[in-house]
């Protein structure tokens, strides 16, 4: 089930839709990096450019993070 979440990016409220599993992974990534979830989301948003939407960018970031973690574990 997809849920709506809200955050503030550069002084403006915005919302994004994610499955709770992706949101949980974002929280885990932020914790591991020692940054607030909002800061991680802002970083991902800044890097995504104008193509695509925030929800997709967040999912792709989680996927990339997990793939890199799996690669590190295999090495």
SULHUMO-V873784 format. One record per backbone hydrogen bond with DSSP energy under -1.0 kcal/mol. CO is the residue of the C=O (numbers start at 1). NH is the residue of the N-H. Records with the same first field share a line. If there is no record, write none. Layout:
CO: NH + NH
//
This chain:
3: 18
5: 16
7: 14
9: 12
12: 9
14: 7
16: 5
18: 3
19: 23
20: 24
21: 25
22: 26
23: 27
24: 28
25: 29
26: 30
27: 31
28: 32
29: 33
30: 34 + 35
36: 40
37: 41
38: 42
39: 43
40: 44
41: 45
42: 46
43: 47
44: 48
53: 57
54: 58
55: 59
56: 60
57: 61
58: 62
59: 63
60: 64
61: 65
62: 66
63: 67
64: 68
65: 69
66: 70
67: 71
68: 72
69: 73
70: 74
71: 75
//
